Amino acid sequence: MELIKPLSGAIFYPAMDGIQFRASTIAPFNIPTDQVRLFLNDSEVSSNLVLTGTALARTATYTNLEPNLFYRGQIIAADDLGRGTTNNFVFDTFSTNGSVVIEAEDYNHSGGSFFDNPAPVPTNG
């Protein structure tokens, strides 16, 4: 089984790009459509998969991702004899639009001094 998109561990992945994966077997076996399953954050969403290809090589697409979420995914595919494989992956759909605030305290400078609750300073990084 091959996860096409997103890559496992992807961050700031665009929700509108969806999930796509491929499962294949060798003749004379086949992959029944009801044996291709997708779970996101412990909920099965297989009924929303769009399957293309042949019984030997199925490509599945899921397009209902929500923005600004962390996802734990699991793909399960099995052939007509029940022999299958599982692929676990993680990614997020957090947006890169807007501002990101990172606060870093400056401790133990100038012989033990520190800034408590420093004022934000914008940067162009």
C-alpha positions as CSV (number, residue, x, y, z in Angstrom):
1,M,0.0,0.0,0.0
2,E,1.3,3.5,-0.8
3,L,0.3,6.7,0.8
4,I,0.4,9.3,-2.1
5,K,-0.6,12.4,-0.2
6,P,-0.1,13.8,2.4
7,L,3.3,12.5,3.4
8,S,3.2,11.0,6.9
9,G,4.3,13.7,9.4
10,A,3.3,16.6,7.0
11,I,2.7,19.9,8.7
12,F,0.6,22.8,7.4
13,Y,-0.9,20.4,4.8
14,P,-3.7,22.1,2.8
15,A,-7.0,20.5,3.8
16,M,-8.4,21.1,0.3
17,D,-5.7,18.7,-1.1
18,G,-7.3,15.7,0.5
19,I,-5.9,12.2,1.0
20,Q,-4.9,9.8,-1.7
21,F,-3.5,6.3,-1.4
22,R,-3.0,3.2,-3.6
23,A,-3.5,-0.5,-2.9
24,S,-2.5,-3.3,-5.2
25,T,-2.3,-7.0,-5.5
26,I,-1.3,-9.6,-8.1
27,A,-3.6,-11.8,-10.2
28,P,-5.6,-13.9,-9.7
29,F,-6.4,-12.1,-6.5
30,N,-8.4,-8.8,-6.4
31,I,-9.2,-6.0,-3.9
32,P,-12.9,-5.7,-3.3
33,T,-14.1,-2.1,-2.9
34,D,-15.5,-2.8,0.6
35,Q,-12.0,-4.0,1.7
36,V,-10.5,-0.5,1.3
37,R,-11.0,1.4,4.5
38,L,-9.9,4.8,5.9
39,F,-10.0,5.9,9.5
40,L,-9.3,9.5,10.7
41,N,-8.9,10.3,14.4
42,D,-10.5,6.9,15.2
43,S,-13.6,7.4,13.0
44,E,-14.2,5.4,9.9
45,V,-14.7,7.6,6.8
46,S,-14.5,4.9,4.2
47,S,-18.0,5.6,2.8
48,N,-16.6,9.0,1.6
49,L,-13.8,7.4,-0.4
50,V,-13.8,7.7,-4.2
51,L,-12.2,4.6,-5.6
52,T,-10.7,4.4,-9.1
53,G,-8.5,1.9,-11.0
54,T,-9.0,-1.8,-11.3
55,A,-9.6,-4.7,-9.0
56,L,-5.8,-5.3,-9.0
57,A,-4.8,-1.7,-8.4
58,R,-7.2,0.6,-6.5
59,T,-6.6,4.3,-5.9
60,A,-8.6,5.9,-3.1
61,T,-9.3,9.6,-2.7
62,Y,-10.8,11.4,0.3
63,T,-11.6,15.1,0.0
64,N,-13.5,16.0,3.3
65,L,-10.5,17.1,5.4
66,E,-11.2,20.0,7.9
67,P,-8.7,22.8,8.2
68,N,-6.8,23.5,11.4
69,L,-6.8,19.9,12.8
70,F,-4.3,17.3,13.8
71,Y,-5.0,14.0,12.1
72,R,-4.2,10.4,12.9
73,G,-4.9,8.3,9.9
74,Q,-5.1,4.5,9.3
75,I,-5.6,2.8,5.9
76,I,-6.5,-0.8,5.8
77,A,-6.7,-2.8,2.5
78,A,-7.3,-6.5,2.0
79,D,-7.6,-8.8,-1.0
80,D,-10.5,-11.2,-1.6
81,L,-8.9,-13.8,0.7
82,G,-8.7,-11.4,3.5
83,R,-4.9,-10.9,3.4
84,G,-4.3,-7.3,4.0
85,T,-2.0,-4.5,5.2
86,T,-2.3,-1.5,7.4
87,N,-0.7,1.9,7.0
88,N,-0.7,4.4,10.0
89,F,0.2,8.1,9.4
90,V,-0.2,11.5,11.0
91,F,-0.4,15.0,9.6
92,D,-2.0,18.4,10.3
93,T,-4.0,20.9,8.3
94,F,-3.1,24.0,10.3
95,S,-3.1,27.2,8.4
96,T,0.0,29.2,7.7
97,N,-2.1,32.4,7.1
98,G,-2.0,35.0,9.8
99,S,0.5,35.5,12.6
100,V,2.4,32.9,14.6
101,V,3.5,34.0,18.1
102,I,6.5,32.4,19.7
103,E,7.5,33.5,23.2
104,A,11.0,32.7,24.4
105,E,12.1,33.9,27.8
106,D,15.6,35.3,28.3
107,Y,16.6,33.7,31.6
108,N,19.9,34.0,33.4
109,H,21.5,36.9,31.5
110,S,23.7,39.6,33.1
111,G,24.5,37.6,36.2
112,G,21.1,36.1,36.9
113,S,18.6,38.6,35.6
114,F,15.6,37.7,33.5
115,F,12.7,39.3,31.6
116,D,9.3,38.2,33.0
117,N,6.5,38.5,30.4
118,P,8.5,40.4,27.7
119,A,6.7,42.7,25.2
120,P,6.2,41.0,21.8
121,V,8.5,42.3,19.0
122,P,7.4,41.6,15.4
123,T,10.0,40.2,13.1
124,N,10.0,39.5,9.4
125,G,11.3,35.9,9.3
